[in-house]
Amino acid sequence: MTATGSLSPSTFSLPALTLVVGGARSGKSRLAERLVTATGRPRIYIATAQAFDAEMRTRIAQHLTDRGPDWTTIEAPTDIATALSGCDPGGAILLDCATLWLSNMLLAGHDLHHACQDLVDTLTTSPAPVVVVSNEVGWGIVPDNALARQFRDAQGRLNQMIAARAGLVLGVMAGLPFALKGTLPEGAL
């Protein structure tokens, strides 16, 4: 562990699949970045966000700045399989985030059941470890329209599918991580 309490590079080994789940602005992406960095492997970031407006362009630019130049970024709003197939098997991959990927798939009219199953199968066959960031959207009120309810339900099912296959599942609330499956890595706080 470093003096700041963060994970030390090259001292941490990720399982083949890790899920980091939490609410909006909970600190889940920052934790996932620390996990990938701590492996000491080349860092690969698969981005699912699409910049449809100025605010989103600003968010994406800030994420790039925050990560720094030591990350290879692959933009893959829907085609995670192709993005993963081009990744260095010696690297560590961060997929951020499954929630935006699911939104993209829903709005494009894909069959969500099959798309989610294909995603999970793809993630579990990656030759490099993958950390997936996803939102927990089921703790709020029941949405008032059918599309929002469909999304909320699909997101809950997708999180369960990924968690079932993951070796490590971490929740994040108010910037603090907690282990849901597996053991919280020393120094993850």
C-alpha positions as CSV (number, residue, x, y, z in Angstrom):
1,M,0.0,0.0,0.0
2,T,1.3,3.5,-0.8
3,A,1.5,6.3,1.7
4,T,-1.8,7.7,0.4
5,G,-3.7,4.4,1.1
6,S,-4.1,3.6,-2.6
7,L,-3.2,0.3,-4.2
8,S,0.4,-0.1,-5.2
9,P,1.2,-0.9,-8.9
10,S,2.3,-4.5,-9.6
11,T,1.0,-5.7,-6.2
12,F,-2.5,-6.5,-7.2
13,S,-3.9,-9.2,-9.4
14,L,-7.4,-8.8,-10.8
15,P,-9.7,-11.8,-11.4
16,A,-10.8,-12.3,-15.0
17,L,-14.0,-10.3,-14.4
18,T,-14.7,-7.6,-11.8
19,L,-17.9,-5.5,-11.4
20,V,-17.9,-2.1,-9.7
21,V,-21.4,-0.9,-9.1
22,G,-22.9,2.1,-7.5
23,G,-25.0,5.2,-7.9
24,A,-24.3,8.3,-10.0
25,R,-21.2,10.1,-8.7
26,S,-20.6,7.5,-6.1
27,G,-16.9,7.1,-6.9
28,K,-17.2,3.8,-8.8
29,S,-15.2,4.9,-11.9
30,R,-12.4,6.3,-9.8
31,L,-12.2,3.0,-7.8
32,A,-12.2,1.0,-11.1
33,E,-9.4,3.1,-12.4
34,R,-7.4,2.5,-9.3
35,L,-7.9,-1.2,-9.5
36,V,-6.7,-1.4,-13.2
37,T,-3.8,0.9,-12.4
38,A,-2.7,-1.2,-9.5
39,T,-2.1,-4.3,-11.7
40,G,0.9,-2.6,-13.3
41,R,-0.4,-3.8,-16.7
42,P,-1.0,-1.6,-19.7
43,R,-4.3,0.2,-19.1
44,I,-7.1,0.0,-21.6
45,Y,-10.3,2.1,-21.3
46,I,-13.3,1.0,-23.3
47,A,-15.7,4.0,-23.4
48,T,-19.4,3.5,-24.1
49,A,-20.4,7.2,-23.8
50,Q,-21.5,9.1,-26.8
51,A,-21.1,12.9,-27.0
52,F,-24.5,14.0,-28.2
53,D,-24.3,17.5,-26.5
54,A,-21.9,20.0,-25.1
55,E,-22.3,18.9,-21.5
56,M,-21.4,15.3,-22.4
57,R,-18.5,16.4,-24.5
58,T,-17.2,18.3,-21.4
59,R,-17.7,15.2,-19.2
60,I,-15.8,13.0,-21.7
61,A,-13.0,15.5,-22.0
62,Q,-12.7,15.7,-18.2
63,H,-12.6,11.9,-17.9
64,L,-9.7,11.8,-20.4
65,T,-7.8,14.5,-18.5
66,D,-8.4,12.8,-15.2
67,R,-7.1,9.4,-16.5
68,G,-4.0,10.9,-18.0
69,P,-1.9,9.8,-21.0
70,D,-1.1,6.3,-19.7
71,W,-4.4,4.9,-20.9
72,T,-5.4,3.6,-24.3
73,T,-9.0,4.6,-25.0
74,I,-11.2,2.7,-27.3
75,E,-14.6,4.2,-28.1
76,A,-17.2,1.4,-28.3
77,P,-20.8,2.6,-27.7
78,T,-22.3,-0.8,-28.7
79,D,-19.7,-3.2,-30.0
80,I,-17.8,-4.4,-27.0
81,A,-16.8,-7.7,-28.6
82,T,-14.8,-5.9,-31.4
83,A,-13.2,-3.5,-28.9
84,L,-12.1,-6.4,-26.6
85,S,-10.7,-8.4,-29.5
86,G,-8.3,-5.6,-30.3
87,C,-7.0,-5.3,-26.8
88,D,-3.5,-6.3,-25.6
89,P,-4.0,-9.6,-23.7
90,G,-1.2,-8.5,-21.3
91,G,-3.2,-5.4,-20.4
92,A,-6.0,-4.7,-17.9
93,I,-9.3,-3.4,-19.3
94,L,-11.8,-1.0,-17.8
95,L,-15.2,-0.9,-19.4
96,D,-17.0,2.3,-18.4
97,C,-19.8,1.8,-18.4
98,A,-22.3,-1.0,-18.8
99,T,-25.2,1.4,-18.1
100,L,-24.5,3.7,-21.1
101,W,-23.9,0.6,-23.2
102,L,-27.3,-0.7,-22.2
103,S,-28.9,2.7,-23.0
104,N,-27.2,2.7,-26.4
105,M,-28.5,-0.8,-27.1
106,L,-32.1,0.0,-25.9
107,L,-32.3,3.2,-28.0
108,A,-30.9,1.4,-31.1
109,G,-33.7,-1.2,-30.8
110,H,-31.6,-4.3,-30.0
111,D,-33.0,-7.4,-28.3
112,L,-31.7,-6.6,-24.8
113,H,-31.9,-10.2,-23.5
114,H,-29.7,-11.5,-26.2
115,A,-27.4,-8.4,-26.2
116,C,-26.8,-8.7,-22.5
117,Q,-26.1,-12.4,-22.7
118,D,-23.6,-11.8,-25.6
119,L,-21.9,-9.0,-23.6
120,V,-21.5,-11.2,-20.5
121,D,-20.2,-14.1,-22.6
122,T,-17.7,-11.7,-24.4
123,L,-16.5,-10.3,-21.1
124,T,-15.8,-13.7,-19.6
125,T,-13.8,-14.9,-22.6
126,S,-11.5,-11.9,-22.6
127,P,-7.8,-12.9,-22.4
128,A,-7.1,-9.8,-20.3
129,P,-8.8,-9.0,-17.0
130,V,-11.8,-6.7,-17.3
131,V,-13.3,-4.3,-14.7
132,V,-16.8,-3.3,-15.6
133,V,-18.4,-0.1,-14.1
134,S,-22.2,-0.1,-13.9
135,N,-24.9,1.9,-12.2
136,E,-27.3,0.7,-9.6
137,V,-30.5,2.2,-10.8
138,G,-33.0,0.2,-8.8
139,W,-32.9,2.1,-5.4
140,G,-35.0,5.0,-6.6
141,I,-38.7,5.4,-7.2
142,V,-40.5,3.4,-9.9
143,P,-40.1,5.4,-13.1
144,D,-43.3,6.9,-14.5
145,N,-43.0,5.7,-18.1
146,A,-42.6,2.3,-19.8
147,L,-39.3,3.0,-21.5
148,A,-37.7,4.1,-18.2
149,R,-39.1,1.0,-16.4
150,Q,-37.8,-1.3,-19.2
151,F,-34.4,0.2,-18.8
152,R,-34.4,0.0,-15.0
153,D,-35.4,-3.7,-15.2
154,A,-32.9,-4.5,-17.9
155,Q,-30.1,-2.8,-16.0
156,G,-30.9,-4.7,-12.8
157,R,-30.8,-8.0,-14.8
158,L,-27.5,-7.1,-16.5
159,N,-25.9,-6.2,-13.2
160,Q,-27.0,-9.6,-11.8
161,M,-25.7,-11.4,-14.9
162,I,-22.3,-9.8,-14.7
163,A,-22.1,-10.2,-10.9
164,A,-22.9,-13.9,-11.2
165,R,-19.8,-14.5,-13.5
166,A,-17.5,-12.0,-11.8
167,G,-14.8,-13.1,-9.3
168,L,-14.9,-9.7,-7.5
169,V,-18.0,-7.5,-7.1
170,L,-17.5,-4.1,-5.3
171,G,-20.2,-1.6,-4.4
172,V,-19.4,2.0,-4.0
173,M,-21.4,4.5,-1.9
174,A,-20.4,8.0,-1.0
175,G,-16.9,7.3,-2.3
176,L,-16.4,4.3,-0.1
177,P,-16.0,0.8,-1.5
178,F,-17.5,-2.4,0.0
179,A,-17.1,-6.0,-1.1
180,L,-20.3,-7.7,-2.3
181,K,-18.4,-10.8,-3.7
182,G,-14.8,-11.6,-3.1
183,T,-12.5,-9.6,-0.9
184,L,-12.0,-5.9,-0.9
185,P,-8.3,-5.4,-2.0
186,E,-6.1,-3.9,0.8
187,G,-5.6,-0.2,0.2
188,A,-8.7,0.2,-2.0
189,L,-10.1,3.0,0.2
